[in-house]
């Protein structure tokens, strides 16, 4: 039963990250350019609708990532100081993702340009997400080597 719980928590963690970072990449590379091509009035209502549809999902994904990540960390093996250093750097990037996601979800129009002003939160979240995935691959490699 414990093995099944570990597998489920790992799946929940990785799956939630895939949906969050994938949504940020899609929003940054596809949705925002399409919305920015619309007239101002249509752009505002369309971006608000898209924002409202994904807002609760962002908060739920952040909760899943935090809960399953904490579980995975506490039930995992002890690691070397090199592993812990890389993990600390990864956590700084994760904190950036969390803060950016909360700011994006709380904004009225997301990142689209309204009244001449736009943000690039999703792009920053996507870049940080890719960095976190890269650091996770390094940590996994170190874990498999027994470090």
Secondary structure, 3 states (H helix, E strand, C coil): CHHHHHHHHHHHHHHHHHHHHHHHHHHHHHHHHHHHCCCHHHHHHHHHHHHHHHHHHHHHHHHHHHHHHHHHHHHCCCCCHHHHHHHHHHHHHHHHHHHHHHHHHHCCCCCCCECCECCCHHHHHHHHHHHHHHHHHHHHHHHHCCC
